[in-house]
Amino acid sequence: MNAAKLSVSLPRSLAGFVENYRKRRGLKSRSQVFEEAVKLLRSRELESAYREANSEFDKAWNTATSDGLSDETW
């Protein structure tokens, strides 16, 4: 794996959480904890972007694609 080395400063309470999480999950390093956390943040950002894009979706498209038929027709 091609990795970039980062230095992170955390309050002791968060550093303790990271270490406890690592132990509970059986992870080999704290880096794996941060990798999981960053992936979750990226997923949250993507979900937010998809929601925003969907809100810009043209509402008339639903009517045009269904030919004006209601669910009761099916």
C-alpha positions in Angstrom: 0.0 0.0 0.0 1.3 3.4 -0.9 0.7 5.5 2.2 1.3 9.1 3.3 2.5 9.6 6.9 0.6 12.2 8.9 1.1 13.5 12.4 -2.1 14.0 14.5 -2.5 15.7 17.8 -5.6 14.8 19.9 -6.8 15.6 23.3 -6.0 12.7 25.7 -9.6 11.6 25.9 -9.8 11.1 22.1 -6.3 9.5 22.0 -7.6 7.0 24.7 -10.7 6.3 22.7 -8.6 5.6 19.6 -6.4 3.1 21.5 -9.4 1.4 23.2 -11.2 1.1 19.8 -8.0 -0.4 18.3 -7.8 -3.0 21.0 -11.6 -3.9 21.0 -11.6 -4.3 17.2 -8.4 -6.2 17.1 -6.7 -3.7 14.8 -2.9 -3.8 14.5 -2.4 -0.1 14.5 -3.9 3.3 15.3 -3.5 4.1 11.7 -6.2 1.5 10.9 -8.5 3.3 13.3 -8.0 6.6 11.5 -8.4 4.9 8.1 -11.8 3.6 9.2 -12.7 7.1 10.5 -11.7 8.9 7.3 -13.6 6.4 5.2 -16.7 7.0 7.2 -16.3 10.8 6.8 -15.8 10.4 3.0 -18.9 8.2 2.9 -20.9 10.9 4.8 -19.6 13.6 2.4 -20.6 11.5 -0.6 -24.1 10.9 0.8 -24.5 14.6 1.4 -23.4 15.4 -2.2 -25.9 12.8 -3.6 -28.7 14.2 -1.5 -27.9 17.7 -2.8 -27.7 16.6 -6.4 -31.0 14.7 -6.0 -32.7 17.8 -4.6 -31.7 19.6 -7.8 -33.4 16.9 -9.8 -36.2 18.2 -12.1 -39.5 17.2 -10.4 -41.2 17.3 -13.8 -39.1 14.4 -14.9 -41.1 11.9 -12.8 -44.3 13.0 -14.5 -42.8 12.8 -18.0 -41.3 9.3 -17.5 -44.5 7.9 -16.0 -46.7 9.2 -18.8 -48.9 10.6 -16.1 -50.1 7.2 -15.0 -50.7 6.8 -11.3 -49.7 3.8 -9.2 -53.2 2.5 -9.3 -53.0 1.9 -13.0 -50.4 -0.8 -12.5 
